[in-house]
Amino acid sequence: MKNRIVRTILLLLAVAAAGGAGFVVVTLEQRATAARTGELSGRDQVAAALEIVAEARAGQRGYVATGQGHPYWTARVTSLLTDLNGRMRQLRDAVSDGAAAAAVDAAAVAVENFVKLDAQAQDYVSLDDPFLASDLIFSDGLEMSTAATTHLQEALRQEVAERDLALRRLRQRQALAAAGGG
């Protein structure tokens, strides 16, 4: 009888260990799924921000293009830059701390400088001085938009690297839990 009790206890302990390991593996898989979803969301947000930067750059050219009505383009670019500022805040909240957050902060500074430059270019256009506006748009504007784009791409690279590292750690913990349950 003693042998039977010991076997029953060992069986129950094995079932409990396997159940606990299964629970841990499933919980960690849910975290991994959330991390992948967050990465996809971050990619989408960065892609949208990059698209807005490119569209704003193209819209600025309409300020000084012959035959274009600058009121339409100034309103359009102002709207785009307002949207971009909102997206930058969302992106800052979406990234994890670390190098990705620093890159998003640097991109936000570049966008802020781009917005200031755009306001100055709009002032020149409204004063009917397209040459100074052109100078800002095609030199400093290009530089600032390139900086914003570069920082956004770097933020994406850093965020993907951080999430990949976290995912590898989750997978290691899953393997340990499965081995421990076995």
CNS distance restraints for C-alpha pairs under 8 A (distance, minus, plus):
assign (resid   1 and name CA) (resid   5 and name CA) 6.31 0.50 0.50
assign (resid   2 and name CA) (resid   6 and name CA) 6.23 0.50 0.50
assign (resid   3 and name CA) (resid   7 and name CA) 6.20 0.50 0.50
assign (resid   4 and name CA) (resid   8 and name CA) 6.16 0.50 0.50
assign (resid   5 and name CA) (resid   9 and name CA) 6.10 0.50 0.50
assign (resid   6 and name CA) (resid  10 and name CA) 6.07 0.50 0.50
assign (resid   7 and name CA) (resid  11 and name CA) 6.00 0.50 0.50
assign (resid   8 and name CA) (resid  12 and name CA) 6.14 0.50 0.50
assign (resid   9 and name CA) (resid  13 and name CA) 6.11 0.50 0.50
assign (resid  10 and name CA) (resid  14 and name CA) 6.09 0.50 0.50
assign (resid  11 and name CA) (resid  15 and name CA) 6.16 0.50 0.50
assign (resid  12 and name CA) (resid  16 and name CA) 6.05 0.50 0.50
assign (resid  13 and name CA) (resid  17 and name CA) 6.02 0.50 0.50
assign (resid  14 and name CA) (resid  18 and name CA) 6.06 0.50 0.50
assign (resid  14 and name CA) (resid 181 and name CA) 7.73 0.50 0.50
assign (resid  15 and name CA) (resid  19 and name CA) 5.99 0.50 0.50
assign (resid  16 and name CA) (resid  20 and name CA) 5.97 0.50 0.50
assign (resid  17 and name CA) (resid  21 and name CA) 6.03 0.50 0.50
assign (resid  17 and name CA) (resid 180 and name CA) 7.69 0.50 0.50
assign (resid  17 and name CA) (resid 181 and name CA) 5.00 0.50 0.50
assign (resid  17 and name CA) (resid 182 and name CA) 7.79 0.50 0.50
assign (resid  18 and name CA) (resid  22 and name CA) 6.01 0.50 0.50
assign (resid  18 and name CA) (resid 178 and name CA) 7.90 0.50 0.50
assign (resid  18 and name CA) (resid 181 and name CA) 4.50 0.50 0.50
assign (resid  18 and name CA) (resid 182 and name CA) 6.53 0.50 0.50
assign (resid  19 and name CA) (resid  23 and name CA) 6.12 0.50 0.50
assign (resid  19 and name CA) (resid 181 and name CA) 7.62 0.50 0.50
assign (resid  20 and name CA) (resid  24 and name CA) 6.22 0.50 0.50
assign (resid  20 and name CA) (resid 181 and name CA) 7.13 0.50 0.50
assign (resid  21 and name CA) (resid  25 and name CA) 6.09 0.50 0.50
assign (resid  21 and name CA) (resid 177 and name CA) 5.12 0.50 0.50
assign (resid  21 and name CA) (resid 178 and name CA) 5.58 0.50 0.50
assign (resid  21 and name CA) (resid 180 and name CA) 6.95 0.50 0.50
assign (resid  21 and name CA) (resid 181 and name CA) 4.85 0.50 0.50
assign (resid  22 and name CA) (resid  26 and name CA) 6.11 0.50 0.50
assign (resid  22 and name CA) (resid 177 and name CA) 7.79 0.50 0.50
assign (resid  22 and name CA) (resid 178 and name CA) 7.05 0.50 0.50
assign (resid  22 and name CA) (resid 181 and name CA) 7.58 0.50 0.50
assign (resid  23 and name CA) (resid  27 and name CA) 6.08 0.50 0.50
assign (resid  24 and name CA) (resid  28 and name CA) 6.05 0.50 0.50
assign (resid  24 and name CA) (resid 174 and name CA) 7.14 0.50 0.50
assign (resid  24 and name CA) (resid 177 and name CA) 6.58 0.50 0.50
assign (resid  25 and name CA) (resid  29 and name CA) 6.11 0.50 0.50
assign (resid  25 and name CA) (resid 174 and name CA) 5.09 0.50 0.50
assign (resid  25 and name CA) (resid 177 and name CA) 6.55 0.50 0.50
assign (resid  25 and name CA) (resid 178 and name CA) 6.92 0.50 0.50
assign (resid  26 and name CA) (resid  30 and name CA) 6.30 0.50 0.50
assign (resid  27 and name CA) (resid  31 and name CA) 6.49 0.50 0.50
assign (resid  28 and name CA) (resid  32 and name CA) 6.21 0.50 0.50
assign (resid  28 and name CA) (resid 170 and name CA) 6.24 0.50 0.50
assign (resid  28 and name CA) (resid 171 and name CA) 7.85 0.50 0.50
assign (resid  28 and name CA) (resid 173 and name CA) 7.84 0.50 0.50
assign (resid  28 and name CA) (resid 174 and name CA) 6.56 0.50 0.50
assign (resid  29 and name CA) (resid  33 and name CA) 6.16 0.50 0.50
assign (resid  29 and name CA) (resid 170 and name CA) 7.87 0.50 0.50
assign (resid  29 and name CA) (resid 174 and name CA) 7.96 0.50 0.50
assign (resid  30 and name CA) (resid  34 and name CA) 6.25 0.50 0.50
assign (resid  31 and name CA) (resid  35 and name CA) 6.17 0.50 0.50
assign (resid  31 and name CA) (resid 170 and name CA) 7.96 0.50 0.50
assign (resid  32 and name CA) (resid  36 and name CA) 6.25 0.50 0.50
assign (resid  32 and name CA) (resid 167 and name CA) 6.02 0.50 0.50
assign (resid  32 and name CA) (resid 170 and name CA) 6.88 0.50 0.50
assign (resid  33 and name CA) (resid  37 and name CA) 6.16 0.50 0.50
assign (resid  34 and name CA) (resid  38 and name CA) 6.10 0.50 0.50
assign (resid  35 and name CA) (resid  39 and name CA) 6.17 0.50 0.50
assign (resid  35 and name CA) (resid 163 and name CA) 6.65 0.50 0.50
assign (resid  35 and name CA) (resid 167 and name CA) 7.34 0.50 0.50
assign (resid  36 and name CA) (resid  40 and name CA) 6.26 0.50 0.50
assign (resid  36 and name CA) (resid 163 and name CA) 7.83 0.50 0.50
assign (resid  37 and name CA) (resid  41 and name CA) 6.17 0.50 0.50
assign (resid  38 and name CA) (resid  42 and name CA) 6.08 0.50 0.50
assign (resid  38 and name CA) (resid  94 and name CA) 7.70 0.50 0.50
assign (resid  39 and name CA) (resid  43 and name CA) 6.16 0.50 0.50
assign (resid  39 and name CA) (resid 159 and name CA) 7.54 0.50 0.50
assign (resid  39 and name CA) (resid 160 and name CA) 6.57 0.50 0.50
assign (resid  39 and name CA) (resid 163 and name CA) 7.10 0.50 0.50
assign (resid  40 and name CA) (resid  44 and name CA) 6.21 0.50 0.50
assign (resid  41 and name CA) (resid  45 and name CA) 6.17 0.50 0.50
assign (resid  42 and name CA) (resid  46 and name CA) 6.12 0.50 0.50
assign (resid  42 and name CA) (resid  91 and name CA) 6.98 0.50 0.50
assign (resid  42 and name CA) (resid  94 and name CA) 6.66 0.50 0.50
assign (resid  42 and name CA) (resid  95 and name CA) 7.14 0.50 0.50
assign (resid  42 and name CA) (resid 156 and name CA) 7.28 0.50 0.50
assign (resid  43 and name CA) (resid  47 and name CA) 6.04 0.50 0.50
assign (resid  43 and name CA) (resid 156 and name CA) 6.68 0.50 0.50
assign (resid  44 and name CA) (resid  48 and name CA) 6.10 0.50 0.50
assign (resid  45 and name CA) (resid  49 and name CA) 6.17 0.50 0.50
assign (resid  45 and name CA) (resid  87 and name CA) 7.12 0.50 0.50
assign (resid  45 and name CA) (resid  91 and name CA) 6.44 0.50 0.50
assign (resid  46 and name CA) (resid  50 and name CA) 6.08 0.50 0.50
assign (resid  46 and name CA) (resid  91 and name CA) 7.36 0.50 0.50
assign (resid  46 and name CA) (resid 152 and name CA) 6.45 0.50 0.50
assign (resid  46 and name CA) (resid 153 and name CA) 7.48 0.50 0.50
assign (resid  46 and name CA) (resid 156 and name CA) 6.88 0.50 0.50
assign (resid  47 and name CA) (resid  51 and name CA) 6.13 0.50 0.50
assign (resid  48 and name CA) (resid  52 and name CA) 6.25 0.50 0.50
assign (resid  49 and name CA) (resid  53 and name CA) 6.27 0.50 0.50
assign (resid  49 and name CA) (resid  84 and name CA) 6.12 0.50 0.50
assign (resid  49 and name CA) (resid  87 and name CA) 6.54 0.50 0.50
assign (resid  49 and name CA) (resid  88 and name CA) 7.39 0.50 0.50
assign (resid  49 and name CA) (resid 152 and name CA) 8.00 0.50 0.50
assign (resid  50 and name CA) (resid  54 and name CA) 6.29 0.50 0.50
assign (resid  50 and name CA) (resid 149 and name CA) 6.18 0.50 0.50
assign (resid  50 and name CA) (resid 152 and name CA) 7.40 0.50 0.50
assign (resid  51 and name CA) (resid  55 and name CA) 6.09 0.50 0.50
assign (resid  52 and name CA) (resid  56 and name CA) 5.96 0.50 0.50
assign (resid  52 and name CA) (resid  80 and name CA) 6.33 0.50 0.50
assign (resid  52 and name CA) (resid  81 and name CA) 7.60 0.50 0.50
assign (resid  52 and name CA) (resid  84 and name CA) 6.43 0.50 0.50
assign (resid  53 and name CA) (resid  57 and name CA) 6.18 0.50 0.50
assign (resid  53 and name CA) (resid  81 and name CA) 7.93 0.50 0.50
assign (resid  53 and name CA) (resid  84 and name CA) 7.55 0.50 0.50
assign (resid  53 and name CA) (resid 145 and name CA) 6.58 0.50 0.50
assign (resid  53 and name CA) (resid 148 and name CA) 7.93 0.50 0.50
assign (resid  53 and name CA) (resid 149 and name CA) 7.41 0.50 0.50
assign (resid  54 and name CA) (resid  58 and name CA) 6.26 0.50 0.50
assign (resid  54 and name CA) (resid 145 and name CA) 7.92 0.50 0.50
assign (resid  55 and name CA) (resid  59 and name CA) 6.06 0.50 0.50
assign (resid  55 and name CA) (resid  80 and name CA) 7.78 0.50 0.50
assign (resid  56 and name CA) (resid  60 and name CA) 6.13 0.50 0.50
assign (resid  56 and name CA) (resid  77 and name CA) 5.28 0.50 0.50
assign (resid  56 and name CA) (resid  80 and name CA) 6.28 0.50 0.50
assign (resid  56 and name CA) (resid  81 and name CA) 7.07 0.50 0.50
assign (resid  57 and name CA) (resid  61 and name CA) 6.81 0.50 0.50
assign (resid  57 and name CA) (resid 141 and name CA) 7.63 0.50 0.50
assign (resid  57 and name CA) (resid 142 and name CA) 7.62 0.50 0.50
assign (resid  57 and name CA) (resid 145 and name CA) 7.36 0.50 0.50
assign (resid  58 and name CA) (resid  62 and name CA) 7.10 0.50 0.50
assign (resid  59 and name CA) (resid  63 and name CA) 7.22 0.50 0.50
assign (resid  59 and name CA) (resid  73 and name CA) 5.78 0.50 0.50
assign (resid  59 and name CA) (resid  74 and name CA) 7.74 0.50 0.50
assign (resid  59 and name CA) (resid  76 and name CA) 7.16 0.50 0.50
assign (resid  59 and name CA) (resid  77 and name CA) 5.88 0.50 0.50
assign (resid  60 and name CA) (resid  64 and name CA) 7.64 0.50 0.50
assign (resid  60 and name CA) (resid  73 and name CA) 6.89 0.50 0.50
assign (resid  60 and name CA) (resid  74 and name CA) 7.41 0.50 0.50
assign (resid  60 and name CA) (resid  77 and name CA) 6.81 0.50 0.50
assign (resid  60 and name CA) (resid 118 and name CA) 7.78 0.50 0.50
assign (resid  60 and name CA) (resid 137 and name CA) 6.68 0.50 0.50
assign (resid  61 and name CA) (resid  65 and name CA) 6.14 0.50 0.50
assign (resid  61 and name CA) (resid 134 and name CA) 7.92 0.50 0.50
assign (resid  61 and name CA) (resid 137 and name CA) 7.20 0.50 0.50
assign (resid  62 and name CA) (resid  68 and name CA) 6.03 0.50 0.50
assign (resid  62 and name CA) (resid  69 and name CA) 7.63 0.50 0.50
assign (resid  62 and name CA) (resid  70 and name CA) 6.52 0.50 0.50
assign (resid  62 and name CA) (resid  73 and name CA) 5.89 0.50 0.50
assign (resid  63 and name CA) (resid  68 and name CA) 7.13 0.50 0.50
assign (resid  63 and name CA) (resid  69 and name CA) 7.37 0.50 0.50
assign (resid  63 and name CA) (resid  70 and name CA) 4.74 0.50 0.50
assign (resid  63 and name CA) (resid  73 and name CA) 6.10 0.50 0.50
assign (resid  63 and name CA) (resid  74 and name CA) 6.83 0.50 0.50
assign (resid  63 and name CA) (resid 122 and name CA) 7.62 0.50 0.50
assign (resid  63 and name CA) (resid 125 and name CA) 6.78 0.50 0.50
assign (resid  63 and name CA) (resid 130 and name CA) 7.84 0.50 0.50
assign (resid  63 and name CA) (resid 133 and name CA) 7.96 0.50 0.50
assign (resid  64 and name CA) (resid  68 and name CA) 7.54 0.50 0.50
assign (resid  64 and name CA) (resid  70 and name CA) 7.35 0.50 0.50
assign (resid  64 and name CA) (resid 125 and name CA) 7.39 0.50 0.50
assign (resid  64 and name CA) (resid 130 and name CA) 5.60 0.50 0.50
assign (resid  64 and name CA) (resid 133 and name CA) 7.18 0.50 0.50
assign (resid  64 and name CA) (resid 134 and name CA) 6.39 0.50 0.50
assign (resid  69 and name CA) (resid  73 and name CA) 6.97 0.50 0.50
assign (resid  70 and name CA) (resid  74 and name CA) 5.90 0.50 0.50
assign (resid  70 and name CA) (resid 125 and name CA) 7.52 0.50 0.50
assign (resid  71 and name CA) (resid  75 and name CA) 6.12 0.50 0.50
assign (resid  72 and name CA) (resid  76 and name CA) 6.10 0.50 0.50
assign (resid  73 and name CA) (resid  77 and name CA) 6.00 0.50 0.50
assign (resid  74 and name CA) (resid  78 and name CA) 5.99 0.50 0.50
assign (resid  74 and name CA) (resid 122 and name CA) 6.66 0.50 0.50
assign (resid  75 and name CA) (resid  79 and name CA) 6.15 0.50 0.50
assign (resid  76 and name CA) (resid  80 and name CA) 6.24 0.50 0.50
assign (resid  77 and name CA) (resid  81 and name CA) 6.05 0.50 0.50
assign (resid  78 and name CA) (resid  82 and name CA) 6.17 0.50 0.50
assign (resid  79 and name CA) (resid  83 and name CA) 6.28 0.50 0.50
assign (resid  80 and name CA) (resid  84 and name CA) 6.08 0.50 0.50
assign (resid  81 and name CA) (resid  85 and name CA) 6.17 0.50 0.50
assign (resid  81 and name CA) (resid 115 and name CA) 6.75 0.50 0.50
assign (resid  82 and name CA) (resid  86 and name CA) 6.51 0.50 0.50
assign (resid  83 and name CA) (resid  87 and name CA) 6.24 0.50 0.50
assign (resid  84 and name CA) (resid  88 and name CA) 6.09 0.50 0.50
assign (resid  85 and name CA) (resid  89 and name CA) 6.47 0.50 0.50
assign (resid  85 and name CA) (resid 108 and name CA) 7.69 0.50 0.50
assign (resid  85 and name CA) (resid 111 and name CA) 7.55 0.50 0.50
assign (resid  86 and name CA) (resid  90 and name CA) 6.40 0.50 0.50
assign (resid  87 and name CA) (resid  91 and name CA) 5.97 0.50 0.50
assign (resid  88 and name CA) (resid  92 and name CA) 6.08 0.50 0.50
assign (resid  88 and name CA) (resid 104 and name CA) 7.47 0.50 0.50
assign (resid  88 and name CA) (resid 108 and name CA) 6.32 0.50 0.50
assign (resid  89 and name CA) (resid  93 and name CA) 6.35 0.50 0.50
assign (resid  90 and name CA) (resid  94 and name CA) 6.14 0.50 0.50
assign (resid  91 and name CA) (resid  95 and name CA) 6.28 0.50 0.50
assign (resid  91 and name CA) (resid 104 and name CA) 7.35 0.50 0.50
assign (resid  92 and name CA) (resid 101 and name CA) 6.37 0.50 0.50
assign (resid  92 and name CA) (resid 104 and name CA) 6.13 0.50 0.50
assign (resid  92 and name CA) (resid 105 and name CA) 7.34 0.50 0.50
assign (resid  95 and name CA) (resid 100 and name CA) 6.50 0.50 0.50
assign (resid  95 and name CA) (resid 101 and name CA) 6.09 0.50 0.50
assign (resid  95 and name CA) (resid 159 and name CA) 6.50 0.50 0.50
assign (resid  96 and name CA) (resid 100 and name CA) 6.96 0.50 0.50
assign (resid  96 and name CA) (resid 101 and name CA) 6.57 0.50 0.50
assign (resid  96 and name CA) (resid 159 and name CA) 7.03 0.50 0.50
assign (resid  96 and name CA) (resid 162 and name CA) 7.95 0.50 0.50
assign (resid  97 and name CA) (resid 101 and name CA) 5.41 0.50 0.50
assign (resid  98 and name CA) (resid 102 and name CA) 6.49 0.50 0.50
assign (resid  99 and name CA) (resid 103 and name CA) 6.19 0.50 0.50
assign (resid  99 and name CA) (resid 155 and name CA) 7.25 0.50 0.50
assign (resid  99 and name CA) (resid 158 and name CA) 6.02 0.50 0.50
assign (resid  99 and name CA) (resid 159 and name CA) 7.71 0.50 0.50
assign (resid 100 and name CA) (resid 104 and name CA) 6.20 0.50 0.50
assign (resid 100 and name CA) (resid 154 and name CA) 7.23 0.50 0.50
assign (resid 100 and name CA) (resid 155 and name CA) 4.33 0.50 0.50
assign (resid 100 and name CA) (resid 156 and name CA) 6.85 0.50 0.50
assign (resid 100 and name CA) (resid 157 and name CA) 7.63 0.50 0.50
assign (resid 100 and name CA) (resid 158 and name CA) 4.81 0.50 0.50
assign (resid 100 and name CA) (resid 159 and name CA) 5.15 0.50 0.50
assign (resid 101 and name CA) (resid 105 and name CA) 6.12 0.50 0.50
assign (resid 101 and name CA) (resid 155 and name CA) 6.90 0.50 0.50
assign (resid 102 and name CA) (resid 106 and name CA) 6.20 0.50 0.50
assign (resid 102 and name CA) (resid 155 and name CA) 7.66 0.50 0.50
assign (resid 103 and name CA) (resid 107 and name CA) 6.12 0.50 0.50
assign (resid 103 and name CA) (resid 151 and name CA) 5.34 0.50 0.50
assign (resid 103 and name CA) (resid 152 and name CA) 6.68 0.50 0.50
assign (resid 103 and name CA) (resid 154 and name CA) 6.22 0.50 0.50
assign (resid 103 and name CA) (resid 155 and name CA) 4.82 0.50 0.50
assign (resid 104 and name CA) (resid 108 and name CA) 6.06 0.50 0.50
assign (resid 104 and name CA) (resid 151 and name CA) 6.57 0.50 0.50
assign (resid 104 and name CA) (resid 152 and name CA) 6.15 0.50 0.50
assign (resid 104 and name CA) (resid 155 and name CA) 5.67 0.50 0.50
assign (resid 105 and name CA) (resid 109 and name CA) 6.32 0.50 0.50
assign (resid 106 and name CA) (resid 110 and name CA) 6.32 0.50 0.50
assign (resid 106 and name CA) (resid 148 and name CA) 7.62 0.50 0.50
assign (resid 106 and name CA) (resid 151 and name CA) 6.30 0.50 0.50
assign (resid 107 and name CA) (resid 111 and name CA) 6.09 0.50 0.50
assign (resid 107 and name CA) (resid 147 and name CA) 7.11 0.50 0.50
assign (resid 107 and name CA) (resid 148 and name CA) 4.61 0.50 0.50
assign (resid 107 and name CA) (resid 149 and name CA) 7.33 0.50 0.50
assign (resid 107 and name CA) (resid 150 and name CA) 7.83 0.50 0.50
assign (resid 107 and name CA) (resid 151 and name CA) 4.93 0.50 0.50
assign (resid 107 and name CA) (resid 152 and name CA) 5.84 0.50 0.50
assign (resid 108 and name CA) (resid 112 and name CA) 6.05 0.50 0.50
assign (resid 108 and name CA) (resid 148 and name CA) 7.30 0.50 0.50
assign (resid 109 and name CA) (resid 113 and name CA) 6.22 0.50 0.50
assign (resid 110 and name CA) (resid 114 and name CA) 6.10 0.50 0.50
assign (resid 110 and name CA) (resid 144 and name CA) 5.84 0.50 0.50
assign (resid 110 and name CA) (resid 145 and name CA) 7.22 0.50 0.50
assign (resid 110 and name CA) (resid 147 and name CA) 6.22 0.50 0.50
assign (resid 110 and name CA) (resid 148 and name CA) 5.09 0.50 0.50
assign (resid 111 and name CA) (resid 115 and name CA) 6.12 0.50 0.50
assign (resid 111 and name CA) (resid 144 and name CA) 7.32 0.50 0.50
assign (resid 111 and name CA) (resid 145 and name CA) 7.23 0.50 0.50
assign (resid 111 and name CA) (resid 148 and name CA) 5.95 0.50 0.50
assign (resid 112 and name CA) (resid 116 and name CA) 6.38 0.50 0.50
assign (resid 113 and name CA) (resid 117 and name CA) 6.16 0.50 0.50
assign (resid 113 and name CA) (resid 144 and name CA) 7.00 0.50 0.50
assign (resid 114 and name CA) (resid 118 and name CA) 6.05 0.50 0.50
assign (resid 114 and name CA) (resid 141 and name CA) 6.41 0.50 0.50
assign (resid 114 and name CA) (resid 144 and name CA) 5.70 0.50 0.50
assign (resid 114 and name CA) (resid 145 and name CA) 6.64 0.50 0.50
assign (resid 115 and name CA) (resid 119 and name CA) 6.27 0.50 0.50
assign (resid 116 and name CA) (resid 120 and name CA) 6.37 0.50 0.50
assign (resid 117 and name CA) (resid 121 and name CA) 6.14 0.50 0.50
assign (resid 117 and name CA) (resid 136 and name CA) 7.09 0.50 0.50
assign (resid 117 and name CA) (resid 137 and name CA) 7.97 0.50 0.50
assign (resid 117 and name CA) (resid 140 and name CA) 7.75 0.50 0.50
assign (resid 117 and name CA) (resid 141 and name CA) 6.81 0.50 0.50
assign (resid 118 and name CA) (resid 122 and name CA) 6.05 0.50 0.50
assign (resid 118 and name CA) (resid 137 and name CA) 7.67 0.50 0.50
assign (resid 118 and name CA) (resid 141 and name CA) 7.69 0.50 0.50
assign (resid 119 and name CA) (resid 123 and name CA) 6.23 0.50 0.50
assign (resid 120 and name CA) (resid 124 and name CA) 6.38 0.50 0.50
assign (resid 120 and name CA) (resid 133 and name CA) 7.77 0.50 0.50
assign (resid 121 and name CA) (resid 125 and name CA) 6.24 0.50 0.50
assign (resid 121 and name CA) (resid 132 and name CA) 7.51 0.50 0.50
assign (resid 121 and name CA) (resid 133 and name CA) 4.61 0.50 0.50
assign (resid 121 and name CA) (resid 134 and name CA) 7.75 0.50 0.50
assign (resid 121 and name CA) (resid 136 and name CA) 6.35 0.50 0.50
assign (resid 121 and name CA) (resid 137 and name CA) 6.93 0.50 0.50
assign (resid 122 and name CA) (resid 126 and name CA) 6.08 0.50 0.50
assign (resid 122 and name CA) (resid 133 and name CA) 7.25 0.50 0.50
assign (resid 123 and name CA) (resid 127 and name CA) 6.20 0.50 0.50
assign (resid 124 and name CA) (resid 128 and name CA) 6.32 0.50 0.50
assign (resid 124 and name CA) (resid 129 and name CA) 5.18 0.50 0.50
assign (resid 124 and name CA) (resid 130 and name CA) 6.54 0.50 0.50
assign (resid 124 and name CA) (resid 132 and name CA) 6.46 0.50 0.50
assign (resid 124 and name CA) (resid 133 and name CA) 5.40 0.50 0.50
assign (resid 125 and name CA) (resid 129 and name CA) 5.45 0.50 0.50
assign (resid 125 and name CA) (resid 130 and name CA) 5.47 0.50 0.50
assign (resid 125 and name CA) (resid 133 and name CA) 6.13 0.50 0.50
assign (resid 129 and name CA) (resid 133 and name CA) 6.61 0.50 0.50
assign (resid 130 and name CA) (resid 134 and name CA) 5.86 0.50 0.50
assign (resid 131 and name CA) (resid 135 and name CA) 6.18 0.50 0.50
assign (resid 132 and name CA) (resid 136 and name CA) 6.36 0.50 0.50
assign (resid 133 and name CA) (resid 137 and name CA) 6.08 0.50 0.50
assign (resid 134 and name CA) (resid 138 and name CA) 5.79 0.50 0.50
assign (resid 135 and name CA) (resid 139 and name CA) 5.82 0.50 0.50
assign (resid 135 and name CA) (resid 140 and name CA) 7.54 0.50 0.50
assign (resid 136 and name CA) (resid 140 and name CA) 5.19 0.50 0.50
assign (resid 136 and name CA) (resid 141 and name CA) 5.84 0.50 0.50
assign (resid 137 and name CA) (resid 141 and name CA) 4.53 0.50 0.50
assign (resid 137 and name CA) (resid 142 and name CA) 6.62 0.50 0.50
assign (resid 138 and name CA) (resid 142 and name CA) 5.66 0.50 0.50
assign (resid 139 and name CA) (resid 143 and name CA) 6.35 0.50 0.50
assign (resid 140 and name CA) (resid 144 and name CA) 6.11 0.50 0.50
assign (resid 141 and name CA) (resid 145 and name CA) 5.99 0.50 0.50
assign (resid 142 and name CA) (resid 146 and name CA) 5.97 0.50 0.50
assign (resid 143 and name CA) (resid 147 and name CA) 6.20 0.50 0.50
assign (resid 144 and name CA) (resid 148 and name CA) 6.21 0.50 0.50
assign (resid 145 and name CA) (resid 149 and name CA) 6.10 0.50 0.50
assign (resid 146 and name CA) (resid 150 and name CA) 6.02 0.50 0.50
assign (resid 147 and name CA) (resid 151 and name CA) 6.12 0.50 0.50
assign (resid 148 and name CA) (resid 152 and name CA) 6.10 0.50 0.50
assign (resid 149 and name CA) (resid 153 and name CA) 6.18 0.50 0.50
assign (resid 150 and name CA) (resid 154 and name CA) 6.15 0.50 0.50
assign (resid 151 and name CA) (resid 155 and name CA) 6.05 0.50 0.50
assign (resid 152 and name CA) (resid 156 and name CA) 6.30 0.50 0.50
assign (resid 153 and name CA) (resid 157 and name CA) 6.29 0.50 0.50
assign (resid 154 and name CA) (resid 158 and name CA) 6.09 0.50 0.50
assign (resid 155 and name CA) (resid 159 and name CA) 5.98 0.50 0.50
assign (resid 156 and name CA) (resid 160 and name CA) 6.08 0.50 0.50
assign (resid 157 and name CA) (resid 161 and name CA) 6.16 0.50 0.50
assign (resid 158 and name CA) (resid 162 and name CA) 6.12 0.50 0.50
assign (resid 159 and name CA) (resid 163 and name CA) 6.07 0.50 0.50
assign (resid 160 and name CA) (resid 164 and name CA) 5.96 0.50 0.50
assign (resid 161 and name CA) (resid 165 and name CA) 6.21 0.50 0.50
assign (resid 162 and name CA) (resid 166 and name CA) 6.27 0.50 0.50
assign (resid 163 and name CA) (resid 167 and name CA) 6.02 0.50 0.50
assign (resid 164 and name CA) (resid 168 and name CA) 6.15 0.50 0.50
assign (resid 165 and name CA) (resid 169 and name CA) 6.31 0.50 0.50
assign (resid 166 and name CA) (resid 170 and name CA) 6.25 0.50 0.50
assign (resid 167 and name CA) (resid 171 and name CA) 6.18 0.50 0.50
assign (resid 168 and name CA) (resid 172 and name CA) 6.21 0.50 0.50
assign (resid 169 and name CA) (resid 173 and name CA) 6.24 0.50 0.50
assign (resid 170 and name CA) (resid 174 and name CA) 6.14 0.50 0.50
assign (resid 171 and name CA) (resid 175 and name CA) 6.19 0.50 0.50
assign (resid 172 and name CA) (resid 176 and name CA) 6.20 0.50 0.50
assign (resid 173 and name CA) (resid 177 and name CA) 6.05 0.50 0.50
assign (resid 174 and name CA) (resid 178 and name CA) 6.07 0.50 0.50
assign (resid 175 and name CA) (resid 179 and name CA) 6.03 0.50 0.50
assign (resid 176 and name CA) (resid 180 and name CA) 5.90 0.50 0.50
assign (resid 177 and name CA) (resid 181 and name CA) 6.01 0.50 0.50
assign (resid 178 and name CA) (resid 182 and name CA) 6.11 0.50 0.50
